[in-house]
Amino acid sequence: MDIADPKMMDHIIRGILMVGATGVVQVVAQYALSHLLDALPSPPESRFPRFFSLAHSVGAVMILLLGHVVQVLLWAMLYFFDWHAFGSFGDAVYFSLASFTTLGASELTLPTNHRMIGAFEAAAGVMMFGWSTALLVAVVVRTDHRRRP
């Protein structure tokens, strides 16, 4: 594939836009997480610090996981509905999830002219999982019920 090829540039632009859309979903998940943490009592100040520490952590995991599922579905919709790259939506979702997690789906591949987008999805997945990890660390630090000197 030649970078000067207009189709190649179209794929690069589409990949960048999809990474941007993935980032928007991550921001929405971050806002939802922030609202959850504001709605629940702060563990260090509550009567039940261990319970609320658990509620904060599990709530954070569930919100961020839901965000990742939406992100994977966005990519799968591109593959299935726009490009008809797979025989079923389930295959598109499986391929997308495998790409997003950088695991890869060896039994499924994108058509040659769309493969660059799969690499963009893998890059987006790495960034989104890193972002989610940072958010989870922040939740754990914030909800640690032990008092620090």
C-alpha positions in Angstrom: 0.0 0.0 0.0 1.3 3.4 -1.0 0.9 6.3 1.4 0.2 8.6 -1.6 -2.8 6.4 -2.5 -6.0 8.3 -1.8 -7.6 5.2 -0.3 -4.7 4.9 2.1 -5.1 8.5 3.2 -8.8 7.8 3.6 -8.0 4.9 5.9 -5.5 6.9 7.9 -8.1 9.7 8.4 -10.8 7.2 9.3 -8.5 5.5 11.7 -7.7 8.9 13.4 -11.4 9.7 13.6 -12.2 6.3 15.1 -9.4 6.8 17.7 -11.0 10.2 18.5 -14.4 8.6 18.8 -12.9 6.0 21.1 -11.4 8.8 23.2 -14.8 10.6 23.4 -16.4 7.4 24.9 -13.5 7.2 27.4 -14.2 10.8 28.5 -17.9 9.9 28.9 -16.9 6.9 31.1 -14.6 9.1 33.1 -17.4 11.6 33.7 -19.7 8.8 34.7 -17.0 7.5 37.1 -16.6 11.0 38.6 -20.3 11.3 39.2 -20.4 7.9 40.8 -17.6 8.8 43.2 -19.3 12.1 44.1 -22.6 10.3 44.7 -21.2 7.6 47.0 -19.8 8.6 50.5 -16.1 8.9 50.7 -14.8 5.8 52.4 -12.4 7.5 54.9 -15.3 9.7 56.2 -18.0 7.1 56.1 -19.3 4.8 58.8 -18.5 1.8 56.6 -15.2 2.5 55.0 -14.5 -1.0 53.7 -17.9 -1.3 52.1 -17.7 2.1 50.3 -14.1 1.4 49.3 -15.4 -1.8 47.7 -18.3 0.1 46.1 -16.1 2.7 44.7 -13.6 0.2 43.2 -16.2 -2.2 41.8 -18.3 0.7 40.4 -15.2 2.1 38.7 -14.4 -1.3 37.1 -17.9 -1.7 35.9 -18.2 1.8 34.4 -14.8 1.5 32.7 -15.6 -1.9 31.4 -18.9 -0.7 30.0 -17.0 2.1 28.3 -14.6 -0.4 26.7 -17.5 -2.5 25.5 -19.0 0.6 23.8 -15.6 1.4 22.2 -15.3 -2.2 20.9 -18.9 -2.0 19.5 -18.1 1.3 17.7 -15.2 -0.4 15.8 -17.3 -3.5 15.2 -20.1 -1.4 13.6 -17.5 0.1 11.3 -16.3 -3.4 10.3 -19.7 -5.0 9.9 -22.2 -2.3 8.8 -19.9 0.1 6.8 -17.4 -2.4 5.3 -19.3 -5.7 5.5 -15.9 -7.2 6.4 -17.4 -10.1 8.4 -20.3 -12.6 7.9 -21.9 -11.7 11.2 -22.0 -8.9 13.7 -20.8 -11.4 16.3 -17.6 -12.0 14.3 -17.1 -8.3 13.9 -17.4 -7.8 17.7 -15.1 -10.7 18.4 -12.5 -9.4 15.9 -12.9 -5.9 17.4 -12.5 -7.1 21.0 -9.4 -9.2 20.0 -7.9 -6.2 18.2 -8.8 -3.7 21.0 -7.0 -5.9 23.6 -4.1 -6.5 21.2 -4.7 -10.2 21.5 -5.6 -10.6 17.9 -8.0 -13.0 16.2 -5.9 -15.3 14.1 -9.0 -17.0 12.5 -10.5 -13.7 11.4 -8.8 -11.0 9.4 -9.9 -7.7 7.8 -9.7 -7.5 4.0 -6.3 -6.4 2.9 -7.4 -2.8 2.0 -8.7 -2.3 5.6 -5.9 -3.8 7.7 -4.4 -0.5 8.7 -7.6 0.3 10.6 -7.1 -2.9 12.8 -3.7 -1.5 13.8 -5.4 1.9 14.7 -7.8 0.0 16.9 -5.0 -1.9 18.7 -3.3 1.4 19.3 -6.5 2.9 20.6 -7.1 -0.1 22.9 -3.6 0.3 24.4 -4.2 3.9 25.1 -7.7 3.4 26.5 -6.6 0.5 28.8 -3.7 2.7 30.0 -6.1 5.6 30.7 -8.5 3.2 32.5 -5.6 1.9 34.6 -4.7 5.4 35.6 -8.3 6.1 36.6 -8.5 2.9 38.7 -5.3 3.8 40.5 -6.8 7.2 41.3 -9.9 5.6 42.6 -7.9 3.2 44.9 -5.8 6.1 46.2 -8.9 8.3 46.8 -10.8 5.6 48.5 -8.1 4.1 50.7 -9.7 4.0 54.1 -6.5 4.0 56.0 -5.3 7.4 57.3 -1.9 8.5 56.2 0.5 10.4 58.5 
